[in-house]
């Protein structure tokens, strides 16, 4: 049996967001006449020297985004030490909430999804370094794997297909080779194997 699909295990990228400090030296307050930043809003730029990460260039931008009444809100962007975008994560009331995208050091998108109340919800997509889809996963509003889960070879060919009901396999789990030929079929009922064929 595959382990139940829950977003606590799936979504690891947001855990990288803790640890940076919001230094007042790198915070610029804007507001008043600026309609894009109302009163009580600060646009924050955290430099490498304020990030708490020794290997990060001290004058390079580590991350930036807006604070509203002292809490992260809206889009926050984090960068790799080479200057390429590392992540784009939406916040609400200080917590990751909304769409997010994660990028490798070369600037290639490798994961995108939606994060609500500390879990993945909706569609989660992961990509191979060549840009083709690697995984297409689905979660319900409680962060539990639901519906069709698809895994792909790096050539774009479907590698595995399984249906989840409340995080458990249900029906056929089909594995295919790089040319699309069925390699095996395993039938599940509420997470338990009932039949295998090769």
Buried (B, 14 or more C-beta within 10 A) or exposed (E): EBEBBBBEEBBEBBEEBEEBEBBEEBBEBBBEEEEEBEEEBBBBBBBBBBBEEEEBBEEBBBBBBBBBEEEBBBBBBBBBBEEEBBBBBBBBEEBBBBEBBBBBEEEBBBBBBBBBEEBBBBEBBBBBEEEEBBBBBBBBEBBBBBEEBBBBBBEEBBBBBBBBBBBBBBBBBBBBEEEEEEEEBBBBEEBEEEEEEE
